[in-house]
Amino acid sequence: MIDIIGMIFIGIGLFFDFLGCLGLIRLPDVYNRLQASTKCVTFGTCSILFGTFLMLGFTAGGIKALFCMVFIALTSPVSAHALARGAHKSGVKLWDKSVCDKYEEDKTKIEKIKKD
C-alpha cells in the first residue's frame, strides 16, 4: 500500500516538473520563467523525493531523499531570487504587459532616501 502512495507522489511530482518545463518554454520573459520553474519544479522534485522516501523507508536512500528535499526547498527560492535580482540589475526588461516592478520601486525609494 505504501508503494502505491509513493508512486502517486512520484506521478504528481512528474506532472509538476512537466508544468515547470512547459512554463520555461511558454512564458514571455525571464522573470515569469523563473517563477514557473521555481515553484513547479521545487514542488515537483520534492514530491518525487518524498515518494522515493515512502518507497524506500528509513534506509540510507530514504534519508538522503529527505535531506535532498530540505536542501531543494531552502536553496531553490533563494537562487531564483538571486537570478531575478541579477537580471534586473543587468537591465533585462520586463514583459510589456507586466503590471508592477517591485525592484524598480525599491530602487527609487532608496534613491529618494539618499537625496534627503
Rosetta constraint file for C-alpha pairs under 8 A:
AtomPair CA 1 CA 5 HARMONIC 6.56 0.50
AtomPair CA 2 CA 6 HARMONIC 6.10 0.50
AtomPair CA 2 CA 54 HARMONIC 6.52 0.50
AtomPair CA 2 CA 55 HARMONIC 6.62 0.50
AtomPair CA 3 CA 7 HARMONIC 6.14 0.50
AtomPair CA 3 CA 54 HARMONIC 6.93 0.50
AtomPair CA 3 CA 55 HARMONIC 5.17 0.50
AtomPair CA 4 CA 8 HARMONIC 6.24 0.50
AtomPair CA 5 CA 9 HARMONIC 6.35 0.50
AtomPair CA 5 CA 51 HARMONIC 7.27 0.50
AtomPair CA 5 CA 54 HARMONIC 7.63 0.50
AtomPair CA 6 CA 10 HARMONIC 6.23 0.50
AtomPair CA 6 CA 50 HARMONIC 7.37 0.50
AtomPair CA 6 CA 51 HARMONIC 3.93 0.50
AtomPair CA 6 CA 52 HARMONIC 6.35 0.50
AtomPair CA 6 CA 53 HARMONIC 7.70 0.50
AtomPair CA 6 CA 54 HARMONIC 5.30 0.50
AtomPair CA 6 CA 55 HARMONIC 5.59 0.50
AtomPair CA 7 CA 11 HARMONIC 6.06 0.50
AtomPair CA 7 CA 51 HARMONIC 6.18 0.50
AtomPair CA 8 CA 12 HARMONIC 6.17 0.50
AtomPair CA 8 CA 51 HARMONIC 7.38 0.50
AtomPair CA 9 CA 13 HARMONIC 6.07 0.50
AtomPair CA 9 CA 47 HARMONIC 5.52 0.50
AtomPair CA 9 CA 48 HARMONIC 6.05 0.50
AtomPair CA 9 CA 50 HARMONIC 6.97 0.50
AtomPair CA 9 CA 51 HARMONIC 4.89 0.50
AtomPair CA 10 CA 14 HARMONIC 6.16 0.50
AtomPair CA 10 CA 47 HARMONIC 6.12 0.50
AtomPair CA 10 CA 48 HARMONIC 4.29 0.50
AtomPair CA 10 CA 49 HARMONIC 7.54 0.50
AtomPair CA 10 CA 50 HARMONIC 7.77 0.50
AtomPair CA 10 CA 51 HARMONIC 5.23 0.50
AtomPair CA 10 CA 52 HARMONIC 7.35 0.50
AtomPair CA 11 CA 15 HARMONIC 6.25 0.50
AtomPair CA 11 CA 48 HARMONIC 7.52 0.50
AtomPair CA 12 CA 16 HARMONIC 6.34 0.50
AtomPair CA 12 CA 44 HARMONIC 6.88 0.50
AtomPair CA 12 CA 47 HARMONIC 6.87 0.50
AtomPair CA 12 CA 48 HARMONIC 7.64 0.50
AtomPair CA 13 CA 17 HARMONIC 6.08 0.50
AtomPair CA 13 CA 43 HARMONIC 6.95 0.50
AtomPair CA 13 CA 44 HARMONIC 3.70 0.50
AtomPair CA 13 CA 45 HARMONIC 5.82 0.50
AtomPair CA 13 CA 46 HARMONIC 7.23 0.50
AtomPair CA 13 CA 47 HARMONIC 4.79 0.50
AtomPair CA 13 CA 48 HARMONIC 4.96 0.50
AtomPair CA 14 CA 18 HARMONIC 6.07 0.50
AtomPair CA 14 CA 44 HARMONIC 6.14 0.50
AtomPair CA 14 CA 45 HARMONIC 7.68 0.50
AtomPair CA 14 CA 48 HARMONIC 7.08 0.50
AtomPair CA 15 CA 19 HARMONIC 6.31 0.50
AtomPair CA 15 CA 44 HARMONIC 7.15 0.50
AtomPair CA 16 CA 20 HARMONIC 6.17 0.50
AtomPair CA 16 CA 40 HARMONIC 5.28 0.50
AtomPair CA 16 CA 41 HARMONIC 6.34 0.50
AtomPair CA 16 CA 43 HARMONIC 6.98 0.50
AtomPair CA 16 CA 44 HARMONIC 4.74 0.50
AtomPair CA 17 CA 21 HARMONIC 6.26 0.50
AtomPair CA 17 CA 40 HARMONIC 5.97 0.50
AtomPair CA 17 CA 41 HARMONIC 4.81 0.50
AtomPair CA 17 CA 43 HARMONIC 7.98 0.50
AtomPair CA 17 CA 44 HARMONIC 5.05 0.50
AtomPair CA 17 CA 45 HARMONIC 6.87 0.50
AtomPair CA 18 CA 22 HARMONIC 6.10 0.50
AtomPair CA 19 CA 23 HARMONIC 6.09 0.50
AtomPair CA 19 CA 36 HARMONIC 7.97 0.50
AtomPair CA 19 CA 40 HARMONIC 6.59 0.50
AtomPair CA 20 CA 24 HARMONIC 6.41 0.50
AtomPair CA 20 CA 36 HARMONIC 5.34 0.50
AtomPair CA 20 CA 37 HARMONIC 4.68 0.50
AtomPair CA 20 CA 38 HARMONIC 7.69 0.50
AtomPair CA 20 CA 39 HARMONIC 7.63 0.50
AtomPair CA 20 CA 40 HARMONIC 4.86 0.50
AtomPair CA 20 CA 41 HARMONIC 5.50 0.50
AtomPair CA 21 CA 25 HARMONIC 6.64 0.50
AtomPair CA 21 CA 37 HARMONIC 6.71 0.50
AtomPair CA 21 CA 41 HARMONIC 7.93 0.50
AtomPair CA 22 CA 26 HARMONIC 6.07 0.50
AtomPair CA 23 CA 27 HARMONIC 5.49 0.50
AtomPair CA 23 CA 33 HARMONIC 6.10 0.50
AtomPair CA 23 CA 36 HARMONIC 5.48 0.50
AtomPair CA 23 CA 37 HARMONIC 6.84 0.50
AtomPair CA 24 CA 33 HARMONIC 4.97 0.50
AtomPair CA 24 CA 34 HARMONIC 7.67 0.50
AtomPair CA 24 CA 36 HARMONIC 6.82 0.50
AtomPair CA 24 CA 37 HARMONIC 6.53 0.50
AtomPair CA 25 CA 33 HARMONIC 7.93 0.50
AtomPair CA 27 CA 32 HARMONIC 6.10 0.50
AtomPair CA 27 CA 33 HARMONIC 5.77 0.50
AtomPair CA 28 CA 32 HARMONIC 6.82 0.50
AtomPair CA 28 CA 33 HARMONIC 7.38 0.50
AtomPair CA 28 CA 95 HARMONIC 6.50 0.50
AtomPair CA 29 CA 33 HARMONIC 6.23 0.50
AtomPair CA 29 CA 94 HARMONIC 6.46 0.50
AtomPair CA 29 CA 95 HARMONIC 5.72 0.50
AtomPair CA 30 CA 34 HARMONIC 6.06 0.50
AtomPair CA 30 CA 84 HARMONIC 7.69 0.50
AtomPair CA 30 CA 87 HARMONIC 7.99 0.50
AtomPair CA 30 CA 94 HARMONIC 7.83 0.50
AtomPair CA 31 CA 35 HARMONIC 6.34 0.50
AtomPair CA 31 CA 84 HARMONIC 6.19 0.50
AtomPair CA 31 CA 94 HARMONIC 7.30 0.50
AtomPair CA 32 CA 36 HARMONIC 6.30 0.50
AtomPair CA 33 CA 37 HARMONIC 6.09 0.50
AtomPair CA 34 CA 38 HARMONIC 5.84 0.50
AtomPair CA 34 CA 80 HARMONIC 6.21 0.50
AtomPair CA 34 CA 84 HARMONIC 7.39 0.50
AtomPair CA 35 CA 39 HARMONIC 6.11 0.50
AtomPair CA 35 CA 80 HARMONIC 7.72 0.50
AtomPair CA 36 CA 40 HARMONIC 5.83 0.50
AtomPair CA 36 CA 41 HARMONIC 7.75 0.50
AtomPair CA 37 CA 41 HARMONIC 5.35 0.50
AtomPair CA 37 CA 42 HARMONIC 7.61 0.50
AtomPair CA 38 CA 42 HARMONIC 5.66 0.50
AtomPair CA 38 CA 76 HARMONIC 6.36 0.50
AtomPair CA 38 CA 77 HARMONIC 6.33 0.50
AtomPair CA 38 CA 80 HARMONIC 6.56 0.50
AtomPair CA 39 CA 43 HARMONIC 6.18 0.50
AtomPair CA 39 CA 77 HARMONIC 7.99 0.50
AtomPair CA 40 CA 44 HARMONIC 5.83 0.50
AtomPair CA 41 CA 45 HARMONIC 5.70 0.50
AtomPair CA 42 CA 46 HARMONIC 6.02 0.50
AtomPair CA 42 CA 72 HARMONIC 6.68 0.50
AtomPair CA 42 CA 73 HARMONIC 6.57 0.50
AtomPair CA 42 CA 76 HARMONIC 6.77 0.50
AtomPair CA 43 CA 47 HARMONIC 6.02 0.50
AtomPair CA 44 CA 48 HARMONIC 6.26 0.50
AtomPair CA 45 CA 49 HARMONIC 6.16 0.50
AtomPair CA 45 CA 69 HARMONIC 7.75 0.50
AtomPair CA 46 CA 50 HARMONIC 6.02 0.50
AtomPair CA 46 CA 69 HARMONIC 5.16 0.50
AtomPair CA 46 CA 72 HARMONIC 7.36 0.50
AtomPair CA 46 CA 73 HARMONIC 7.57 0.50
AtomPair CA 47 CA 51 HARMONIC 6.13 0.50
AtomPair CA 48 CA 52 HARMONIC 6.20 0.50
AtomPair CA 49 CA 53 HARMONIC 6.15 0.50
AtomPair CA 49 CA 65 HARMONIC 5.30 0.50
AtomPair CA 49 CA 66 HARMONIC 6.98 0.50
AtomPair CA 49 CA 68 HARMONIC 7.53 0.50
AtomPair CA 49 CA 69 HARMONIC 6.42 0.50
AtomPair CA 50 CA 54 HARMONIC 6.20 0.50
AtomPair CA 50 CA 65 HARMONIC 6.91 0.50
AtomPair CA 50 CA 66 HARMONIC 6.90 0.50
AtomPair CA 50 CA 69 HARMONIC 7.48 0.50
AtomPair CA 51 CA 55 HARMONIC 6.27 0.50
AtomPair CA 52 CA 56 HARMONIC 6.07 0.50
AtomPair CA 52 CA 62 HARMONIC 6.69 0.50
AtomPair CA 52 CA 65 HARMONIC 6.86 0.50
AtomPair CA 53 CA 57 HARMONIC 5.45 0.50
AtomPair CA 53 CA 58 HARMONIC 7.46 0.50
AtomPair CA 53 CA 61 HARMONIC 7.46 0.50
AtomPair CA 53 CA 62 HARMONIC 4.31 0.50
AtomPair CA 53 CA 63 HARMONIC 7.11 0.50
AtomPair CA 53 CA 65 HARMONIC 5.90 0.50
AtomPair CA 53 CA 66 HARMONIC 6.79 0.50
AtomPair CA 54 CA 62 HARMONIC 7.47 0.50
AtomPair CA 55 CA 62 HARMONIC 7.95 0.50
AtomPair CA 56 CA 61 HARMONIC 6.72 0.50
AtomPair CA 56 CA 62 HARMONIC 5.26 0.50
AtomPair CA 57 CA 62 HARMONIC 5.43 0.50
AtomPair CA 57 CA 63 HARMONIC 7.93 0.50
AtomPair CA 58 CA 62 HARMONIC 5.38 0.50
AtomPair CA 58 CA 63 HARMONIC 6.01 0.50
AtomPair CA 59 CA 63 HARMONIC 6.19 0.50
AtomPair CA 60 CA 64 HARMONIC 6.21 0.50
AtomPair CA 61 CA 65 HARMONIC 6.21 0.50
AtomPair CA 62 CA 66 HARMONIC 6.45 0.50
AtomPair CA 63 CA 67 HARMONIC 6.30 0.50
AtomPair CA 64 CA 68 HARMONIC 6.08 0.50
AtomPair CA 65 CA 69 HARMONIC 6.21 0.50
AtomPair CA 66 CA 70 HARMONIC 6.44 0.50
AtomPair CA 67 CA 71 HARMONIC 6.17 0.50
AtomPair CA 68 CA 72 HARMONIC 6.04 0.50
AtomPair CA 69 CA 73 HARMONIC 6.05 0.50
AtomPair CA 70 CA 74 HARMONIC 6.18 0.50
AtomPair CA 71 CA 75 HARMONIC 6.03 0.50
AtomPair CA 72 CA 76 HARMONIC 5.50 0.50
AtomPair CA 73 CA 77 HARMONIC 7.27 0.50
AtomPair CA 74 CA 78 HARMONIC 7.06 0.50
AtomPair CA 75 CA 79 HARMONIC 6.01 0.50
AtomPair CA 76 CA 80 HARMONIC 6.17 0.50
AtomPair CA 77 CA 81 HARMONIC 6.15 0.50
AtomPair CA 78 CA 82 HARMONIC 6.25 0.50
AtomPair CA 79 CA 83 HARMONIC 6.14 0.50
AtomPair CA 80 CA 84 HARMONIC 6.12 0.50
AtomPair CA 81 CA 85 HARMONIC 6.03 0.50
AtomPair CA 82 CA 86 HARMONIC 6.03 0.50
AtomPair CA 83 CA 87 HARMONIC 6.05 0.50
AtomPair CA 84 CA 88 HARMONIC 6.13 0.50
AtomPair CA 85 CA 89 HARMONIC 6.14 0.50
AtomPair CA 85 CA 103 HARMONIC 7.74 0.50
AtomPair CA 86 CA 90 HARMONIC 6.10 0.50
AtomPair CA 87 CA 91 HARMONIC 6.38 0.50
AtomPair CA 87 CA 92 HARMONIC 5.40 0.50
AtomPair CA 88 CA 92 HARMONIC 5.48 0.50
AtomPair CA 88 CA 93 HARMONIC 7.35 0.50
AtomPair CA 88 CA 103 HARMONIC 7.52 0.50
AtomPair CA 94 CA 98 HARMONIC 6.47 0.50
AtomPair CA 101 CA 105 HARMONIC 6.43 0.50
AtomPair CA 102 CA 106 HARMONIC 6.14 0.50
AtomPair CA 103 CA 107 HARMONIC 6.17 0.50
AtomPair CA 104 CA 108 HARMONIC 6.24 0.50
AtomPair CA 105 CA 109 HARMONIC 6.25 0.50
AtomPair CA 106 CA 110 HARMONIC 6.20 0.50
AtomPair CA 107 CA 111 HARMONIC 6.26 0.50
AtomPair CA 108 CA 112 HARMONIC 6.07 0.50
AtomPair CA 109 CA 113 HARMONIC 6.25 0.50
AtomPair CA 110 CA 114 HARMONIC 6.21 0.50
AtomPair CA 111 CA 115 HARMONIC 6.31 0.50
AtomPair CA 112 CA 116 HARMONIC 6.54 0.50
